[in-house]
Amino acid sequence: MKQTICIILVMFLAANASAQQMKIIRDSLYSDNLKEERQIEVELPDDYDPASGKKYEVIYVTDGEWNNDIVAHMQRFVQIQFVPACIVVSMKNMGLRDRDFTPSRLPGNPRSGGADNFLAFMKTELMPYIEKKYPARADNRVYVGSSLAGLFGMYVFLRDPLLFQSYLISDPAMWWGDGMLLKETGDKLAGMGNVHASLYITGREGHAFEEMGVHQLDSIFKAKAPASLHWKVTPYAGETHNSMIFKTVFDGLKFTWAGYTTDPPRYHPMTGVVLKDKPFPLFIWPDERSDFHYTTDGTIPTASSPRITGKLDLAIAEQFIIKSICVRDEYSDTIRGSFKIGNTLPSAPLSKKLKPGGLDTLQGQLSGGIKVDADGYYIFFVDTNDSVNISLGNLSFDKQSIVVPLQKGYYPLKISYKGSAPGIEWIAPTGPDSGPVPATALYHH
């Protein structure tokens, strides 16, 4: 119990500290469409610098009175690894949810059915205002809404699907108007073959999944959604209608930017000479966020290209290319490997003046040679994070790890480095595991 209280206290203190650091601007604008002043809150990213000229993607949050802190804190949390910095714009509902978020008028509720006007407010007034006054991009907008605001999110998607590039919709009230939006969703989806948008829709597992109309929505998407849409409907167990927003925002933001990473793929060997179509081992470590795909024929990888999950036995026909694929394509990254297709490196005569037992060590340089006992690929690792140059025979490389096809025999070796003398490891064709190059294989004067 004490441990639970401590965890909650730490989370509370962290949230308070984050709130104090947030750049929160309370603003408002008059809407001709709604005939009223609308209150908003704008939260700028932590790295916002007016002098930089940088612009940010925007997350538009409905029901700002309740959801502003949830979305803003959650966005900053997932921003640590999963999403870029964003502006969060929260719209207070002012007690008018049943008017603004509903697409039709229900008997007994004369002010319902105002979704058209609220959509016009967002599109023609709020967004231009935000994009003029704040460092906001006019593309890649994200919508967040729950319950009736989730219904409104589906309404926007069906009426103007590219107004937002991503929709996070929590437990939407698809039952509204005898399921009027459900009845038109299939036909609308059939005409969206060129619409590239992301939808993350959630509902409560069990009876509520049926009652809210989310199960029916899921079935329609499965039958009619075009391949251009990145979508998912997720039922959550053990949640209430009000608690759904927490998981929806956390999972939805990650879904929206699936594959986002600022870290390039790390692999060894990093460069070298390879024989055409003869495989060699490539060790690569994709993290949980990454979606890496590769080709070896010189074409740019796509999502249908082989996916990297760990070690590869790689045979290169033309060129090795990796693409880190993100749902938001601007964050995808293409990396061309620096492997050259060549021939086995011929060995050199071993001078009688050279002795086994290690390399000569001078400040900034290891020199001598190496003797190998079998033909095949050899991978060498120089244990340093600093710049390095490896000369082997008549070849020279400026990476910490290399692959070279060698024949049995002796090769001159020189390693230039900075700082302390690094260790040297290898993977030889006669052994599957990496380890230090034996001193008996290294020669010095």
Secondary structure, 3 states (H helix, E strand, C coil): CHHHHHHHHHHHHHHHHHHHHCEEEEEEEEECCCCEEEEEEEEECCCCCCCCCCCEEEEEECCHHHHHHHHHHHHHHHHCCCCCCEEEEEECCCCCHHHHCCCCCECCECCCCCHHHHHHHHHHHHHHHHHHHCCECCCCCEEEEECHHHHHHHHHHHHCCCCCCEEEEECCCCCHHHHHHHHHHHHHHHCCCCCCCEEEEEEECCHHHHHCCHHHHHHHHHHHCCCCCEEEEEEECCCCCCCHHHHHHHHHHHHHCCCCCCCCCCEECCEEEECCCCCEEEEECCCCCCCEEEECECCCCCCCCCECCCCEEECCCCECEEEECCCCHHHCEEEECEEEECCCECCECCCCCCEECCCEEECCEEEEEEEECCCEEEEEEECCCCCEEEEECCEEECCCEEEEEECCEEEEEEEEECCCCCCEEEECCCCCCCEECCHHHEEEC
